[in-house]
Amino acid sequence: GMITAASHKESWDTLSVTMSGSGVVEGTVCGSPMRKALHRGQVSFVPAGVDQVLSFPAWHSVLVLYFPKDMLRGLTARPDGGDFAPRHSLHDQRLADLVTMLANEMSVPGEASRLMTEGLVRAIATLVARQNGEEGGPVRKIVLTNARLKRVLDYIDAHIGDDICLEDLARAADLSPFHFSRVFKMTTGETPY
């Protein structure tokens, strides 16, 4: 048998990973017909507001994450780079692994670290942006100067007992969270986490 899924909530981007199942998914996306074979580890991304009606095999198992509209775009280097396009049944092992890691991290009460979760969401946003061709364009060179790094380390020392998030560290460095993550790793050889 088949299970039909109508268009999803307009306010959410959805990212799904096929965990098990075989057969085909078929239907319409933005009025265009779509039919693809299902395989374990396939990733699909459906932006908020996309009109779709899809039918899946009843034995299909999927992990779905819902992101508030524009959250993923806001975490990329070019949040105004245009709308994301739907992508169905991609073979992207890195993205599938990140989605699974994020779901696992969130499923352990009390042990999920904000920095770890934020880092995974940021990595997912970057890969989704790459799939949508929003990486392009010359980017000015941004560095984590010694003065900025000292401000970050001072902030950590002053708030070591608090629940520090990536936005706090980026603010201390006077950088966007996206750029801070990249230059911190390049400068120190370690992730902010």
N, C-alpha and C positions, 0 to 999 in steps of 0.2 A: 504494500500500500504506500501511498504518498501522503506527506503532510504539507499543506500549503501555508506559507508565511506571507502575510500582506506587508505593505510598506511599513517601515518602522517609525518610531516617534521622530517628529521633525527636529526636536531639540537635541538629539544625540547622534554622534558619529559611532558606528559600530565596527568592531574589529573581531573577526571570528577565526578560529583554527579548528579544522576538522580533526577530531580525535580518533574516530573510527567510522567505518561504513564504506559502502561501495555503491555503485550505480551512478546516476546522473542527477544534477540539479538543473532545473529548467524553469523558464518563465520569461518575464519581461523586466527590463531595467531601463528607466527613462523612456518607456514606450518601445524599446528595441528588444527583439527576441534574444534570449541567452540560453545556451545549453552546454554544460561542461560535465566531464566525468569527475567523480569524487574520489579522492585518495587521502590517506592519513597525512596530516601535516600541512594541508593546503590552507592558505590564508586568504580571507576576503575582507575588504574594507568598503563600507558603505557610508558616505558622508550624510550628515543631517539633511533632511528635506528631499532626498532622492526617492522618487516614486518607483517601487518595485513590488512585483508579486512573483514569488518563487515557490517551487515545489521540490521538497527533499524526500528521499526514501525514508520510510518510517524507522528504519534501523540506523539512521544517521545520528552520530553523537558529535556535538560541537561545543567548544568553549567560546563564549561571547563576552567581550568587554564593551561597556558603554561609556563613551567620553562626552562630557558636555560640549555643545556646539562651540567650535572655534578654540577649544582647549589645545588640541594638537597643533593647530596652525600657530597659536600664540607661543608655542614652545620652540618653533623653528626660527631660523635666522631671518626669514622673510615672511612674517605673519600676514602681510598684505599681498602675498604673491599670487592670490587668486584662489578660486575654489578647488578643492580636492575632487578628483574623479573617482567613481566607484571602480574597484578592482575585485574580480572574482576568481577564486581558485588559483591563486598565485603559488608558485613553488619557491618560497622564500624561507629557507630553514632558519636563518638568523631571526627573522621577524616572528616565526612560529615559536622559536625557543624563548624569545623575550616575552611574548604574550603569556606563555606557559609559566615562566619564572615569576612574572608579575602576579598572576592568579595564585600561584603557590605562596608567594610572599604575603599576599593579602589574606590568605585562608588560615594563617596561624595567629590566633588572637594574642595580642600583647608582644609578639616577637617581630612584627613587621616594623622595620626602620623607615622613618620618613625619608631619609636621604636615599636609601636603597630603592624604595618605591618610586620616589621622584626621578631618580636616575634611570630606572627602567622605563618609566613613562616618557622621559625625554628621549631616550634611545629609540623607542617605538615611534615617536613623533618624527624624528629625523629620518628613519627608514621610510615612513609613509610619505614624507615630503619628497624624498629621492624618487620614489615610484611615480610621483606626480610632477616630476621635472621642475621642482621649485628650489633646487639647489643653486641654480646658475647665477651668472652675473659676478662681476668682480667684487670681492669682499675686502674691505680695508683691513690691514694687518692690525690685530689686537693682541696686546701682550699683557702679561701679569707682571708689572714692574715690582721691584723690591719693596717699594713703599706700599703698593696695593697688597702684596702678599703679607707684609707686616700687619696691615690693618685687619686682614682676614685672620691671621694667627692670634692677634690681640683679641679679636672678637670671640674666637673659640675659647681662649683662656678665660675671658670674662664670663662666658656663658656655658662653661663645660658641664654644669649640672642640668642645663635646660635641654629642651627638645629642639635642637638646632635644625633648620631646614635649609635647603639649597638657596632659596631666595634670600635668606638672612646673610649667607656668606657672599652671595653675588652683590648684595646691597653694600656690604662692607668694602668690597673691591670696586664699587661704582661701575659694575658691568651688568649686562643682562645675564640671567641664569644660563641661557644657551651658550654665550661666549665665555662666561666664567668657567663652566665645566670643561670646555675644550682647552682653554689656556692654563687652567690649574693643572690638568694632567700633563700638558706639554712642559710646564715649568718645573713641577715637582716630581713627575714620574708616577704619581699616585692619583687615584680618583678622590674627589672631595669626601666620599664615603669612607 
